[in-house]
Amino acid sequence: MSIPTIDGAFPGERVTGYDVTARRDTDYYAVFADIPAADREIWDRAKAYVDELGDRMAAAWDAAEYPIEVAMRLGELDLFNDGIAHPSLTPFSPLAAGLVNMEVSRGDGSLGTVVAVQGGLALRTLALFGSPEQQERWLEPVARGRVPGAFALTEPDHGSDSVSLETVARRDGGDWVLRGAKKWIGNGASGGITFVWARVDDPDAAEHGAVRCFLVEQDTPGYRGAVITGKASLRGIHQAHIELDDVRVPASAVLPGTKSFKDASTVLYSTRSGVAWSALGHATACFEAALSYAQQRVQFGRPLAKFQMVQERLSQMLDELTTMQLYCRRMADLETAGRLQPTQASLAKYHNTRAARRVAQTARDLLGGNGILLENRVMQHMADIEAIHTYEGTESVQALLIGRDITGMSAFA
Ligand SMILES: Cc1cc2nc3c(=O)[nH]c(=O)nc-3n(C[C@H](O)[C@H](O)[C@H](O)COP(=O)(O)OP(=O)(O)OC[C@H]3O[C@@H](n4cnc5c(N)ncnc54)[C@H](O)[C@@H]3O)c2cc1C
C-alpha cells in the first residue's frame, strides 16, 4: 500500500490521495478457510473478473449507465447459476453461489444485483417452473448471458403486498392477453425476456384468480419498458417501469409449474439468502476501505489507526462483519443439507443489510471529508446498500415473517 505524495508541493498538500479500494480478504474467524476446492475455484473466478473490471463499473455508476456487455460477461464466465440445481446447469453449491454474490457486490453493487436478477430470479424461475420446451429454448441463453432475463412481480401500487397484484392474464381463444403495470424490474427494458406474474382472469376456469407466471419476449407488441431514471443507488444497472398493454402471448408462454402466488414466494425465499451475502460484500468493501484509510491518513502527527477511539470503531466494524460472515456460512451449510427454513434466510437478510448500513456509515465517517468523494467508493456502497435493504422484502417485512414464525401469530393485515 503506497501513499501518493508530491515533492515540492505547497505546504499542507503533500499527500495527494489514499489507496482505499485494494482487496484485503478479511476473514478474521477463518470462516472461509476450509471451503471445498470447487467452491474456491468459482470464488476465484468471480474475484478475477472483479479485479479485471478496474474502474469500469465505477465510471458506469457515476454516469448512471448500464454497460450490459460487462454484466452479461458474468454469464460467459458461468457465474449466474446462483446455486440452482438443474441437469442443464453447471453444479454450483449454495456456498459457491453466496461467495459469488458477496464478491461481485464487494466489487460493484450494480453487478451484484445483475447476478441476483439474471441468475437468482429469472434463471431460477425458468429452472423451477418452466416447461421442457421453454427450458430447452431459454435456459442456456439466460445462464450464459446471451439473453437478459427479468422477473416482474412488483407493481407501482403493490410492493410489500405484491400478493395483491392486479396485472391480469385473460384467455382469448388459444392465447393469453396480459394487461397491467410493473415497477422496479431489473433488466425489464434490456431487449431480453421477462417472467411476468399475473392473475388469471378466466371466470369459467377453476384457476380463475390464481397467480401464474408468463414468459414474455420484450419485443412483443404492447410490452413497453421505460428505464427508471434519477436513482441514487445501483446506478450501474437499469430497472424498468413496464406497461403491458394487451400483450398477446401463446398458451405455451405460461410456465406450467406456476399455480399460485406461493411459487413467486418460493423464488424470493431462495434469493433472499443471496441478498444477505451481497450485504456482506458491501460491508467488506467498506470495512477494508476504513482500515486502509486509518493506516494511511496522518492527523495529529500519527496515523488515525494509532488512536484508541479509531481502533474501537474498527473493532466494532470487524465484529459486525464477522457476524455477517458466520450467518452466511451457516446459512449455506443449512441449505446444502436441505435444512434451511425460509425465515432463517429472512433473519440473515434482516441482520446483514442492517449491519451493512452501520458498517458503511462508520466507514464513511472514518474517511472524514474524503468519505463523501465518489472516488473512494464508500459512498457508492452506502447508497447501494439502501436498495438491497429494500428489495426481496424490506426490513419490516422480514421482521413480520420472522415474527409470525416465532409467535405463531400473523401481524400481516
Ligand atoms: C433497486 C430495486 C430493484 C428491484 N428489482 C425488482 C425486480 O427485479 N423485480 C421485482 O418484481 N421487484 C423488484 N423490486 C421491488 C422491491 O421488491 C420492492 O421495492 C419491495 O418489495 C418494497 O416495495 P415498495 O418499494 O413498494 O415499498 P412499500 O411496500 O410501499 O413499503 C414502504 C415502507 O412501508 C413499510 N411497510 C410496508 N408494509 C408494511 C407493514 N405491513 N408493516 C410495517 N411496515 C410496512 C416497508 O417496510 C417500507 O419501509 C426492486 C426494488 C428496487 C428498489
The ligand as a MOL file (V3000), in Angstrom:
LIG
                    3D

  0  0  0     0  0            999 V3000
M  V30 BEGIN CTAB
M  V30 COUNTS 53 58 0 0 0
M  V30 BEGIN ATOM
M  V30 1 C -33.3570 -1.2740 -6.9330 0
M  V30 2 C -34.5580 -2.1400 -6.8650 0
M  V30 3 C -34.6280 -3.2820 -7.6570 0
M  V30 4 C -35.7830 -4.0740 -7.6540 0
M  V30 5 N -35.8640 -5.1520 -8.5110 0
M  V30 6 C -37.0560 -5.8050 -8.6340 0
M  V30 7 C -37.2230 -6.8080 -9.6450 0
M  V30 8 O -36.3100 -7.1070 -10.4280 0
M  V30 9 N -38.4380 -7.4200 -9.7350 0
M  V30 10 C -39.4870 -7.1200 -8.9050 0
M  V30 11 O -40.5530 -7.7120 -9.0600 0
M  V30 12 N -39.3470 -6.1630 -7.9410 0
M  V30 13 C -38.1610 -5.5020 -7.7840 0
M  V30 14 N -38.0050 -4.5190 -6.8150 0
M  V30 15 C -39.1440 -4.1760 -5.9670 0
M  V30 16 C -38.9520 -4.4940 -4.4870 0
M  V30 17 O -39.1260 -5.8620 -4.2520 0
M  V30 18 C -39.9130 -3.5940 -3.6900 0
M  V30 19 O -39.3810 -2.2700 -3.7730 0
M  V30 20 C -40.0560 -4.0240 -2.2470 0
M  V30 21 O -40.7850 -5.2250 -2.1580 0
M  V30 22 C -40.7660 -2.9520 -1.3980 0
M  V30 23 O -41.9070 -2.4860 -2.0310 0
M  V30 24 P -42.1310 -0.8980 -2.1860 0
M  V30 25 O -40.8930 -0.2780 -2.7070 0
M  V30 26 O -43.3760 -0.7220 -2.9740 0
M  V30 27 O -42.3250 -0.3540 -0.7190 0
M  V30 28 P -43.6820 -0.3810 0.1630 0
M  V30 29 O -44.2440 -1.7550 0.1700 0
M  V30 30 O -44.5840 0.7060 -0.2630 0
M  V30 31 O -43.1080 -0.0760 1.6220 0
M  V30 32 C -42.7820 1.2440 2.0720 0
M  V30 33 C -42.3920 1.1560 3.5600 0
M  V30 34 O -43.5160 0.6600 4.3040 0
M  V30 35 C -43.1020 -0.4790 5.0550 0
M  V30 36 N -44.2200 -1.4320 5.1410 0
M  V30 37 C -44.9560 -1.9700 4.1190 0
M  V30 38 N -45.8750 -2.7910 4.6140 0
M  V30 39 C -45.7270 -2.8190 5.9710 0
M  V30 40 C -46.3730 -3.4900 7.0460 0
M  V30 41 N -47.3610 -4.3580 6.8140 0
M  V30 42 N -45.9550 -3.2540 8.3060 0
M  V30 43 C -44.9300 -2.3980 8.5600 0
M  V30 44 N -44.2600 -1.7330 7.5840 0
M  V30 45 C -44.6700 -1.9340 6.3080 0
M  V30 46 C -41.9250 -1.0880 4.2850 0
M  V30 47 O -41.1170 -1.8780 5.1370 0
M  V30 48 C -41.2310 0.1840 3.8120 0
M  V30 49 O -40.4030 0.6770 4.8280 0
M  V30 50 C -36.8470 -3.7480 -6.7900 0
M  V30 51 C -36.7580 -2.6140 -5.9650 0
M  V30 52 C -35.6370 -1.8130 -6.0020 0
M  V30 53 C -35.5870 -0.5930 -5.1300 0
M  V30 END ATOM
M  V30 BEGIN BOND
M  V30 1 1 1 2
M  V30 2 1 2 3
M  V30 3 2 2 52
M  V30 4 2 3 4
M  V30 5 1 4 5
M  V30 6 1 4 50
M  V30 7 2 5 6
M  V30 8 1 6 7
M  V30 9 1 6 13
M  V30 10 2 7 8
M  V30 11 1 7 9
M  V30 12 1 9 10
M  V30 13 2 10 11
M  V30 14 1 10 12
M  V30 15 2 12 13
M  V30 16 1 13 14
M  V30 17 1 14 15
M  V30 18 1 14 50
M  V30 19 1 15 16
M  V30 20 1 16 17
M  V30 21 1 16 18
M  V30 22 1 18 19
M  V30 23 1 18 20
M  V30 24 1 20 21
M  V30 25 1 20 22
M  V30 26 1 22 23
M  V30 27 1 23 24
M  V30 28 2 24 25
M  V30 29 1 24 26
M  V30 30 1 24 27
M  V30 31 1 27 28
M  V30 32 2 28 29
M  V30 33 1 28 30
M  V30 34 1 28 31
M  V30 35 1 31 32
M  V30 36 1 32 33
M  V30 37 1 33 34
M  V30 38 1 33 48
M  V30 39 1 34 35
M  V30 40 1 35 36
M  V30 41 1 35 46
M  V30 42 1 36 37
M  V30 43 1 36 45
M  V30 44 2 37 38
M  V30 45 1 38 39
M  V30 46 1 39 40
M  V30 47 2 39 45
M  V30 48 1 40 41
M  V30 49 2 40 42
M  V30 50 1 42 43
M  V30 51 2 43 44
M  V30 52 1 44 45
M  V30 53 1 46 47
M  V30 54 1 46 48
M  V30 55 1 48 49
M  V30 56 2 50 51
M  V30 57 1 51 52
M  V30 58 1 52 53
M  V30 END BOND
M  V30 END CTAB
M  END
